[in-house]
């Protein structure tokens, strides 16, 4: 299939050609037609599947058609997303795909001064990409009104809930007009996400491009059993014995990210940390240096990692195993993108064993244990039971803004860390 087969407008097809896109991804093939038809949509897709284009392209087309048919200009689309990095990434996508259309978009987020963002809103905007805190702040100050909104997108819904944004989301929903199109995207679909989707969506089309909470088969996954005190040494050993140009390392805390980056730099490995306490310009600088190869290792917390979009990223390392198994899926989804191969490594100490077992249960398979490394765990791990995949599935359109009635097995390969 080509993008022509999705009945996209010529300006969009021209922009896609200029971006080098020829074949739509599965999420794009399945999501674009119902969105163009005006239907609400519930989308479950892993990161790196082309999700942004799946909603950006039809939104741009429908807005362009509505304006040419007499709809007055104004704020017609709101995209709510959890982090500054992801908001900027989505904003760049709308600018790229809509370069041949007269549709204005802007991005707002906290952590920076509001004056440039307010000035952009005053000049007029059709599409607003926002993080919850800054959005509600500017609404409270009277700079933003949502009463004429036609399309609402909630992106990365599971991450929104992880970050404690549920109350802010509900505040925003109460301000939206009843007649609207709503699009709801999440990488995983646990019960609380499904409950929230039912409050937002009306008779949605459902799109699931991979099994819920699955990990991409193209990603090689390994776990190193190591005592907590030896994790820094093991990480340095792996980095020194492999020539991967860019490695994304996850920690649980902001303090841990800063501390680990300092340790790596002390040992001659160029690294920087990215997390929510960093100023926006510092976060963007670190991400830019990571992308262009000025630093080899980016140490990130989960919240800051959304929006890191690097097709060629080959390695992700879980320096600390997440205590929420779905987070593991998010983390390793940073690699193995756009058809590229990827490797995900996890360090597991004795206290993290239950987290490892929960992850294996969720993804339905064992993660290969690397036996030969210089810092093996001294204590024995409890025996692992054969994992069973979690069976959670999402619950199961028109002019712009039309709203339909509501209806109630491990793989064996050579170790990643080679001995000198």
Secondary structure, 3 states (H helix, E strand, C coil): CCHHHHCCCHHHHHHHHHHCCCCCCHHHHHHHHHHHCCCCEEEECCCCCCHHHHHHHHHHHHHHHHHHCCCCCCCCEEEECCCHHHHHHHHHHHHHHCCCCCCCEEEECCCCCCHHHHHHHHHCCCEEEECHHHHHHHHHCCCCCCCCCCEEEECCHHHHHHCCCHHHHHHHHHHCCCCCEEEEEECCCCHHHHHHHHHHCCCCEEEECCCCCCCCCCEEEEEEECCHHHHHHHHHHHHHCCCCCCEEEECCCHHHHHHHHHHHHHCCCCEEEECCCCCHHHHHHHHHHHHCCCCCEEEECHHHHCCCCCCCCCEEEECCCCCCHHHHHHHHCCCCCCCCCEEEEEEECHHHHHHHHHHHHHHCCCCEECCCCCCCCCCCCCCCCCCCCCCCCCCCCCCCCCCCCCCCCCCCCCCCCCCC
